[in-house]
Amino acid sequence: MRKILSTHPLHPRATDMLAGAARLAVASALDARTLTAEARDADIVIVRAHLPPELFAGATNLRAAIRHGAGLDMIPLEAATAAGVLVANVPAVNARSVAEHVMFTALALLRQFRKVDHDLRAKGWLAGREHANSNIELAGKTIGIVGLGAVGQAVGHIAAHGFDLKVVATTRSMQPAPEKVGFLSIDALVEQSDIIVLCCPLTPETRGLISRERIARMKPSALLINVSRGQVVDDDALIEALTKRRIGGAALDVFATQPLPPNHPYFSFDNVIVTPHMAGITEESMMRMGVGAAGEALLVLAGKLPVNLRNPEVVNHYWRRFPADA
């Protein structure tokens, strides 16, 4: 029977879809050596962890690497393409989950939830309640969205229609703006926004995009929310700004190094919300991502190309590897 290796367990509905079509195995560990060894006889890998490039050289049966989600930075695209392996993903299915997380963290920062919760528990009712005098409402603020893909559009829709925010955005394509969204340059956006939300993919252009110079342009009360990738932000510059109270706070779900070391400076700030790369993870999104990945796997096992093929240049090489399916 064909083998599907998944780096993590799948939602039960996705597991049920694959039953009978392939033997589903879950990786015993996520280090490069283990993944490479356990993928050696796999037909498909479902990806929620970084794959080592060497995995593709030794997996002679491997047909596809399918991302459980949207971001492709976990799959070494060049190595996969060179090996004749299809790469696919499941775009947009967790956009609502991420967008709700953005609004949740924005509200928590504006209402100083961490301080209120800590002082209420440690010092009592009145100490916690005292923070309410300096809490801030969300309505009427300007939210600036960096990256207007599925997540950015979901954030903009909720912000404009649910919370009466002014929404501005910057994006590579500068495509026609959705309703109630205005376009700005990145520098104008960081200068004018009360809440800056990073929703962009990690590319050579976005690496270090939120630099020391751009952080210096932000309002002293500005909030930075990162649900993209950690490397989009200059960590040293952000830590310096937080230490000097140069910006209002931050909510960070992604980091250059993951897991985040327990002694990292981000944990020391009472105006920083740290979450373990979970903005897009809910019961509902895990079902949608799992079902989407399983559906793409079934197409490949049936001799078809995945719907969301991300390296179309590989197709001729792929058919040469598996001519019976061509």
C-alpha positions in Angstrom: 0.0 0.0 0.0 1.1 3.5 -0.7 2.6 5.5 2.2 1.7 9.0 3.3 4.0 10.5 5.9 2.6 13.4 7.9 4.9 15.5 10.1 2.0 15.8 12.6 -1.3 14.0 13.3 -4.2 15.0 11.0 -7.8 15.9 11.9 -9.9 12.7 12.2 -11.9 13.7 9.1 -8.7 13.9 7.0 -7.5 10.6 8.5 -10.8 8.9 7.5 -10.5 10.3 3.9 -7.1 8.6 3.5 -8.1 5.2 5.0 -7.9 2.6 2.3 -6.0 4.8 -0.1 -2.7 4.8 1.7 -1.0 3.9 4.9 -0.8 7.0 7.0 2.3 7.4 9.2 3.1 10.2 11.6 6.8 11.2 11.9 8.3 10.0 15.1 10.4 13.2 15.4 10.9 16.4 13.5 14.7 16.5 13.2 16.2 16.4 9.7 17.7 12.9 10.1 14.4 11.3 11.2 12.3 13.1 8.6 14.7 12.1 5.8 14.8 8.5 7.0 11.0 8.1 7.4 10.2 9.8 4.1 12.5 7.4 2.2 9.7 5.1 1.2 6.9 7.6 1.3 4.8 8.5 -1.7 3.5 11.8 -0.2 4.6 14.0 2.7 2.1 16.2 4.4 4.0 19.1 5.9 3.6 21.1 9.2 7.3 21.3 10.0 10.4 22.4 8.0 11.6 19.7 5.6 15.4 19.3 5.1 16.5 19.7 1.4 18.3 16.3 1.6 14.9 14.6 2.2 14.1 14.9 -1.5 17.4 13.3 -2.7 16.7 10.0 -1.0 13.0 9.7 -1.4 12.8 8.0 -4.8 9.1 7.1 -4.5 8.1 10.6 -3.4 5.4 12.2 -5.6 4.4 15.3 -3.6 5.0 17.5 -0.6 1.7 19.0 0.5 1.6 21.8 2.9 -0.9 21.5 5.7 -1.8 25.2 5.3 -0.6 28.0 3.1 2.9 29.1 3.8 5.5 27.4 1.6 8.6 28.4 3.6 8.6 25.0 5.3 9.2 23.2 2.0 12.6 23.7 0.2 11.0 24.4 -3.2 14.1 24.3 -5.3 15.1 20.9 -3.9 11.6 19.5 -4.4 11.5 20.8 -8.0 15.0 19.4 -8.8 13.9 16.0 -7.5 10.7 16.1 -9.7 8.4 16.3 -6.7 5.1 18.2 -6.8 4.6 20.9 -4.2 1.0 21.9 -3.2 -0.6 23.8 -0.4 -4.1 24.5 1.0 -4.5 28.3 0.8 -6.9 30.6 2.6 -8.5 27.9 4.8 -7.2 29.4 8.1 -7.6 33.0 7.1 -10.6 33.6 9.3 -8.8 31.9 12.3 -5.8 34.2 11.9 -7.9 37.3 11.4 -9.9 36.6 14.6 -6.6 36.1 16.5 -5.4 39.5 15.2 -8.5 41.2 16.6 -8.3 39.3 19.8 -4.7 40.4 20.5 -5.4 44.0 19.4 -8.3 44.2 21.9 -6.2 42.5 24.6 -3.4 45.0 24.1 -5.7 48.1 24.1 -7.5 46.8 27.2 -4.2 45.9 28.9 -5.4 42.4 29.6 -2.1 41.0 30.8 -1.7 43.8 33.4 -5.3 43.6 34.5 -5.3 39.8 34.9 -1.9 39.8 36.7 -2.8 42.5 39.2 -6.3 41.2 39.8 -4.9 37.8 40.8 -1.9 39.2 42.7 -3.1 42.4 44.3 -6.9 42.2 44.2 -10.0 43.7 42.7 -9.2 47.4 42.9 -5.6 47.0 41.6 -6.9 45.2 38.5 -9.7 47.6 38.0 -7.4 50.6 38.1 -6.0 49.8 34.7 -9.4 50.5 33.1 -8.8 54.2 33.5 -6.2 54.1 30.7 -7.7 51.4 28.5 -8.3 52.4 24.9 -11.2 51.7 22.5 -10.6 50.0 19.2 -13.3 51.9 17.2 -12.0 54.8 15.1 -8.4 53.7 15.0 -6.4 53.1 11.8 -5.3 49.6 11.1 -2.5 49.1 8.6 -2.2 45.7 6.9 1.0 44.6 5.3 0.1 41.9 2.8 -3.3 41.7 1.3 -3.7 38.0 0.6 -6.4 35.9 2.1 -5.4 36.7 5.7 -5.0 40.4 5.1 -8.3 40.6 3.4 -10.0 38.8 6.2 -8.4 41.1 8.8 -9.5 44.1 6.7 -13.1 42.9 6.4 -13.5 42.2 10.1 -11.8 45.5 11.1 -13.9 47.7 8.8 -17.2 46.0 9.0 -17.1 44.7 12.6 -15.1 47.3 14.5 -15.5 50.5 12.5 -11.7 50.9 11.9 -10.1 52.8 9.1 -8.3 50.2 7.0 -5.1 50.9 5.0 -2.9 48.3 3.3 0.3 47.8 1.4 0.8 44.9 -1.0 3.2 43.8 -3.7 0.5 43.6 -6.4 -1.3 46.8 -5.5 -4.4 45.0 -6.8 -7.8 46.7 -6.8 -8.5 47.4 -3.2 -11.4 45.6 -1.4 -14.2 47.7 -0.2 -13.2 50.2 2.6 -9.5 49.5 2.1 -7.0 52.2 1.0 -3.5 51.6 -0.3 -0.4 53.3 1.1 3.3 52.9 0.8 4.9 50.8 3.6 6.5 53.9 5.1 3.3 55.9 5.0 1.4 53.0 6.5 3.7 52.6 9.5 3.6 56.3 10.1 -0.2 56.6 10.0 -1.4 53.4 11.6 -2.4 52.8 15.2 -2.3 49.1 14.7 0.2 47.5 12.2 -0.6 43.9 11.2 2.0 41.8 9.3 0.3 39.3 7.1 2.8 39.1 4.3 4.8 36.0 3.2 8.5 35.7 3.9 10.4 36.6 0.8 13.7 38.3 0.1 11.8 41.6 -0.1 9.9 41.2 3.2 12.8 39.8 5.3 13.7 42.6 7.8 10.9 44.7 6.4 10.0 46.1 9.8 13.5 47.6 10.4 14.9 49.9 13.0 14.1 52.9 10.6 10.5 51.8 10.1 9.9 51.2 13.8 11.2 54.7 14.5 8.5 56.0 12.1 5.7 54.4 14.2 3.5 56.4 16.5 4.5 56.1 20.2 1.2 54.4 20.9 1.3 52.1 17.9 0.8 48.3 18.2 2.6 45.8 16.1 0.9 42.4 15.4 2.9 39.8 13.6 1.1 36.7 12.1 3.4 36.4 9.1 6.9 35.1 9.8 9.3 36.2 12.5 12.1 37.2 10.1 9.9 40.0 8.7 10.8 42.0 11.9 14.2 43.2 13.2 14.0 41.6 16.6 16.8 43.7 18.1 15.2 46.9 16.9 11.7 45.9 18.3 13.2 44.9 21.6 14.9 48.2 21.9 11.7 50.1 21.0 9.8 48.1 23.6 12.4 48.7 26.3 12.4 52.4 25.7 8.5 52.5 25.5 8.9 53.9 22.1 5.8 52.0 20.8 2.7 50.9 22.6 3.1 47.2 22.4 3.2 44.1 20.3 1.5 40.8 19.7 3.8 38.2 18.2 2.8 34.7 17.0 5.8 33.9 14.9 9.5 34.2 15.6 12.9 33.9 13.8 13.7 31.0 16.2 11.0 28.6 17.1 10.3 27.4 19.7 11.1 30.8 21.3 13.7 30.3 24.1 12.1 30.6 27.6 14.6 33.4 28.6 13.8 35.5 25.5 13.4 39.2 26.2 9.9 39.2 24.6 8.6 37.4 27.7 9.7 40.2 30.0 7.4 42.9 28.7 3.9 43.5 30.1 2.8 45.1 26.9 3.7 42.1 24.7 1.5 39.1 23.9 3.4 36.0 22.9 1.7 33.0 21.4 3.3 29.8 20.0 2.6 30.1 16.3 -1.1 29.2 16.8 -3.0 32.1 15.3 -4.3 29.9 12.5 -5.0 26.9 14.6 -8.6 26.2 15.7 -10.7 23.1 15.6 -12.4 24.4 12.5 -9.2 25.4 10.6 -7.5 22.1 11.5 -10.3 20.3 9.9 -10.2 22.5 6.8 -6.5 22.2 6.4 -6.4 18.5 7.0 -9.3 17.8 4.6 -7.7 20.1 2.0 -4.3 18.3 2.3 -5.9 14.9 2.2 -7.9 15.8 -0.9 -4.7 16.9 -2.7 -3.0 13.7 -1.6 -5.8 11.6 -3.0 -5.6 13.4 -6.4 -1.9 12.7 -6.6 -2.4 9.0 -5.7 -5.0 8.8 -8.4 -2.5 10.0 -11.0 -3.7 13.6 -11.2 -2.1 16.9 -10.4 -3.0 18.8 -7.3 -5.4 21.7 -7.5 -3.1 24.1 -5.8 0.2 23.1 -7.5 2.9 25.6 -6.6 5.8 24.5 -8.8 4.2 23.9 -12.2 7.6 23.9 -13.8 8.2 20.5 -12.3 5.3 18.8 -14.2 7.4 17.4 -17.2 10.0 16.0 -14.9 7.3 14.5 -12.7 5.6 12.7 -15.6 9.0 11.3 -16.6 9.4 9.9 -13.1 5.9 8.4 -13.1 5.1 7.8 -16.8 2.3 5.4 -16.1 0.2 8.3 -14.7 0.9 10.6 -17.6 
